[in-house]
């Protein structure tokens, strides 16, 4: 019975059986696009992504379906290539995709650890309290949170930035649902736009930089197009916000020891990563991991001097008769860098693994070559890159951009910057089009919704179109 089952599977998945696979020469890959195995792999990926898009409704972590899909797709590939005596090729292809993921995983892990460390040191809480205590009007908060999201996301990731700004608008807005909805939409647009002109602002820009198609300093060419993408819809939406002030409780937050120094270490880590890539010709992850080591050393220093620092802080609070501060000092614990690592967005990191392996597997089967030929040889390249941005509003921009990088079409620097821009800001068109939008739907549940965002999609589309035209005009010399 097992032998018959193996024979049946071989007949179903063998490209030779279906007379659809080609081998140009010894060592070439098989074209599996017109085989049952290829169709099954494609169906598996589509089904997995339907689960991903339904994450909010199903309450199913997005990493789960793509992890299973990746295993099934590469299982099909492995079975077919073993049957042809070419398992070395499929193994090498899998390892290549795994290496690409490993570099990005370690890079993102360090960045997330630093962000979590700054959050634990109450840096973001202090920033939020400062904005709340200033007593800004609703329109001022709308603009302030938008601009801060735009300028913080290039350094921190756009997801963390959006969550921080959303906490501010919910605190200030109170029961004003209309204000919170518009402010959340504004934050999503700003965070995505701000992340588009920096390698550190979004996973897609990081992939483009690490691939080497756009150098670090060349991303700045997208600053003005990104700014236009944010400002145009924000200016229109601001007219629908009353210029009144809501009463919010006064907050007083004291940052923990070392907060500012961790920010300095993070900036040094970024500079080290850039130097490794630009001057040493080594992957940026080397600089990031070195920076993680520096954070660990600083964490060791904080732990060693913890008791002494708490005693001094308690004496100061007693002199000032600060009872609340004394209560806080009774609950303070030493800094632990490994706790910060554990709090990284592991669902996002594992989702990224599944996406890279799924898209890489479909590319190895030959599907990305078909798409590349259709979009980048039969269409105008500019229209193709604009379409990539529109697709990223429906499908997460990570698989879309990874597919483009895997296809690696022949394009000028201006076109690579264009597809980086569109993939980064196109996700703002729908609330499910970016991690920032999905996260805010959870944070402002029932207020900021898919439908509420959809009502403003035409206005957001104006910003999308204007940013593209700005790039085509301003950076015409790069095409």
N, C-alpha and C positions, 0 to 999 in steps of 0.2 A: 504493500500500500504506500509506504513512504516514497518508494522509487517511482510509482505512478504519479504521485503528487508532484514530485520534483520535475518529472517529464512534462506534466501539464503546465506548471509554472514556467518552465523553459519555453514552451510553445507560446504561452501568452505574452511573455515579456521579451522574448528574443527578437531583436531587430532583424536578424537574418530570416526568421520565419515569416515576418511581415514584409520582407524585401524592401524595407524602408531605411535601413542604415547603410552608411557608406564608410569605407576606410580608404582614404586616399593613399596612404602608405603605412608601413610598419611604424607604430608609435603614435599614429593620429587618433583623435578621439572619435567616438561614434555619434552620429546624428540620430538622436532618439525622439525628435520632435513629432514624427508621424507614426510612432509605435504606441501600442497599448500601455506599455510601461510609462512612456512620456505623458500620455493622456491622464493616467492614474495619478502620477506625480503632480501634474498641474491641478487636477481636481482636489487633491489633498491640500495643496497650498491655498486654493480659493476657499475651501471649506474652513481651514484654519483661520484665514483672515476674516471670514464672516463672524467667527467666534470672537476675534479680536475687536472688531468693530461693534460687537454687541456687549462689550465688557461691562458697560454701565448697567445695562438691563439685566444681564445674567449674573452679575456680581462674580464673574470668573476672571481671575488674573490673566492678563494678556499673554504672559510668558508660557502658560501651560499648553495651549493648542499649537503654538509654533515650535516648541521643543519636541513635541510628538511628531509634528509634520516633518521637521528636519530629519529625525531618525528614520521615518518611513521613506522619505525621498532618497536619502543616501543609501538606505537598505535596498531599494529598487536598483539604484545605480550599481551598487556593489554586486548584486546578484547577476545583473546583465554582464558586467565586465568580467566577473569570474567565469561565466559561461563562455566568454570569448578568449579566455586566457590573458586578459589585459588588466588584472587586478592592480598591478603596480601603478597604472595611470590613474585609476580612480582613487587609490590611496594618496598619491601625490597631490591630486586636486583637492581632496578633503583636507589634507594637512596645510595646503596653501590658504584655504579659506579659514581654517582654524587659527593660523598665524595672524591673519588680518584681524580676526576678532580679538585674539589675545592682546595685541598691541593697543587696541581701542579700549578693551576691558580695563587694563591696568591704568591707562591714561584717565579714564572716567572715574575709576575707583579712587584715585588720588584726589581728583577735583571734588568728588562727592564727600570724601573724608574731610577735606579742608572746609567745605561749606557746612558740614555737620558740626565741625569743631567750632566754627564761628557762631553757629546757632546755639551750641551748648554754653558758650561763653557769654550768651545773651546780647551779642552785637546787633542782631536783627530786631530783638525786642526793644532795645534802646532806641533804634532808628524809628520803629513804629511809635513808641511813646513820645518821641520828639515831635513827630508830625501831628499826633492827636492833641498834645498839650498846647500846640500853637493856636488852636481855635480857628483853623482855616474855613472858609466857606465851602459849600459842596462843589462849586465849580472849580475853586482853587485846588481842592483835594483831587478832583478829577484830573486836572492838568499835572499836578505834582506827582501823583502816583504813576501817571502815564510816562512822564519824563524820567522818573526814577527807574521805572521798569525798562525803559529804552536804554538808559546809560549803565544800569547795573548788570543787565543780562549779558553784555559782551564779556564780562569778567566772571560773574557767576553764571550758572546755566539758567535758561529762560523759565524752567519749571519752578525752581526755588524762588526766583525773583517774582513770578506771578503769584505764588502762594503768599509771600510776604506782603505784597501790595494789596492782595485781596483781603487779608486780615485787617489791614488799615481801613479800607473802604467799608467793610462790614461793621467795624467798631464805630466809625464816624457816621455811617448811614443809618444805623439803628433799624427802624421799621420802614424806611423809605426804599421800597423794593425797586421803584423805577430808577433811582439813583444807583443802587448797587448793581443792577443789571447793566446799565450803560457803562459804569465804571469798570466792571469785569470785562466787558467786551473791549473797552479801551486798553485795559492791561494786557489782554491776550494779544491784541494787535501790536502794542508797543514792545512787549517781551519778544515776540517772534521777529519783529523788524530789527530790534536791537541786536538780537543774536545772529542776524544775517551778515553783519559786516565784521565779524570776529571769529577766528577759529575756535574760541572757547565758548561762544555763545550758544551753540547748538551742536548736536551730534553730527548733523549733515555737513556743517562747515568744518568740523574737526576731521571728518572723513576726507573731504576735498583737500584739506591742507596736508594730511598725512600721506595722501596719494601722490602729492607733489605737483598736481596740475595747476594749483594756485599757491604762490608763495605768501608767507605771513604778511609782509608789508603791502601786498597787492590787494588784500581784502578791504583796505581803507577806501578804495575806489567805490565801494558799495555804500559808504556812509550816507551821502546825500540822497541816493535813491531809496535807501531804507528809511531815512528821515521823512521823505515825502510820503512813503507808504503809511507811516504812522500819522503824520500831521493832517493830511487831507480828511480822512474819516473822523479823526478826533475833533477837528474844527467844526465839522457839521454836527456831530453828536453833542458838542458842548452847548449848542443853542437850545437843547432840550433839557438842560439841567438848570434848576433854579439857583440863583446866586444868593442862597440863604445859608445860615449856619445852623447845624444840628448840635444839640448838647451831647457831649460825650464825657464819660468819667475820666478824671485826671489820672494819668498813670505816671508812676515813678519807677524807673528801672535802673539798677546799678549793674554795669557790665562786670563780669568776673575777671579776675586777674589774668593778664596775658592776651586779652581779646585783640587789642591793637597790634601786638607783636605777631599774632597768628596771621592777621591780614598782611603784615609786612613779609612774613615767610611765604605766604601764598603768592604774592607778587614776585618774590625772588624765585619761587618755583616755576612760575610762568616764564620768567626771563630765562631761566636755565633751560627749559624745554625748547624755547625759541632758538637759543644759541646752539643747542645740540643739533637741531635740524638745519639751521642756516649756516653755521660756521664749521661744524664737525662732520656734517653729512650723515649723522646718526638719527635714528627714530626719536621723535620728541618724548616718547615714553621714558627714555633714559633720564631726561631731566626731571620728569614728573616723579619718578620713583626715588630719585635723589632727594627731591623736595619732601617726599614722604618720610625719608630717613631723618631729615632736619626737624620735621614736626615731631617725630618720635623722640628725638633728643630733647626738644623743648618740653614735651610732655614729661620726660624723665626729670627735668629741672623743676617743673611745676609740682611734681609729686614730692621731690626731695625737700622742697622749701614750703610745702603745704602747711604744716603745723605752725611754723613761724609766721607765715602770712596771715593765717586765721587769727592768731593771738593779736597781731598788730591791728587787724581790722576790727576785732572785738573791742579793743581798748579805744579805738577811734570812735566807734559807735556809742560806747558808754559815755565818753566825754561829751558827745553831741546829744546824748539822751535819745538816740534813734532806736526805738523799740522794735520797729519793723525790720530794720537792718540786723539787729541782734537775733531776731527770730529766723531770718534767712541764714545767718551764719551757723545756726544750730543744725541746719539741714544740708550744708554744703559738703560735697564729696570731692576727692582728688580727681584731676583730669586723667582720663584713660583713653589713649588714642585708639586702642583696639575696639573699644565700645563705639567710637565714631565710625570705624570701618564697618562694624557689624550693622550700623544703621544706614548704610548706603542703600540706594534704590535697587535692591537685588532683583525685583520683578522687572525693572527696566533693563538691567544688565543681562538677565537671562533671556528676555524678549529679544534683545539685540543679537544674542547668540543664535536664537532660532531663525531670525530674519536673515542674518548673514549666511547661515548654512542652507536655508531654503532657497534663497535667491541664487546663491553660489551653485547649488545643485541643479536648479533649472537652467542656469547659464551653462553648466557643464553638459547638460543634455542638448543644448543648442537653441533654447527658446529666446534667450537674450539676443542672440545673433539675428534671429528673425525680426524681433522688435526693433533692433538697431537699424537693420536694413530698411524697415518700413518707415521709421520716424526720421532717421538721419540721412537717408539716401533718397527717399521718395518725397519727403516733405522738405519745406524750407527749414533750415536749422533753427532759426529764431522762433518760428511757430512751434517746432518740436519742443524747445526749451520752455516756452510759455505753457504748453500742454502739460509738461512735467509738473509745473506749479499747480495747475488745476487738479491734476491727479492726486497731489499731496494733500489736497483738502478732503479727499474721500478716503484715500489710503494714507497711512502714516508716511511722513516724508523720509523716514530711515530706509525702508525697502526701496522706495522710488529712487533715492539718490544712490544707494548701493548698486541698484541695477544699472543706472547710468554710468557709474564708475567702472563697473564690470564690463559693460559694453565698450567703454573707452573710445567713443567716436572721435574722429579727427575734428577738432574745433579750435578756434582762436581763443586767446585769453579772455576777450570780451564775451564770447559765448559761454565759457566756463563760469565766468562771473555771473552771467545772466541766469544760468540754470541753478547756480548757488543761491542767487537772490530769490528766484521764483519758488524753489523748493523750500526756502526758509520762510517766506511770507505768504505763500499760497495756502498754507495750513490755517491761516486766520479767516479764510472765507467761511469755514464751518467750525462749530465748536469742537467737533470730533477730529478736526484736521491737525491738531497739535497736542503735545503732552500738556502744555499750559492750559488749553481749553478744557481738556478732559478732567484735569485736576481741579480746576475752578468749578466745574459742574458738581463735583463732589463736595467741595468746600462750601459753596453757596447753594447747596441742594434746594431745589424747588424755587429758587429765585433766578439764578443764571442757568438757563436751560437751552437745549438745542433749538427749540422753537424761537425763544427770545433772541438768540444770536442770529438765527436765519432771517429775521425781519430786517436786520441791518446789513445783510450780505450784499445788496446792491451798492450801498455806501462804501463798504470795505472793498468791493470790486473796483470802485473808482480809484482808491488808493493803490490797489494792485496794478491797474493799468498805468496810472501816473508814474509809479516807481519804475516800471519797465521802460516807458518813454523817456524818463529822466536818465536812466542808464544808457539807453541807445544814443541819446543826444550828448550827454556829458562825457561818456567814455567811448565816443565814436572811434578814436584813434586806436583802441585796443581790438577792434574787429578786423 
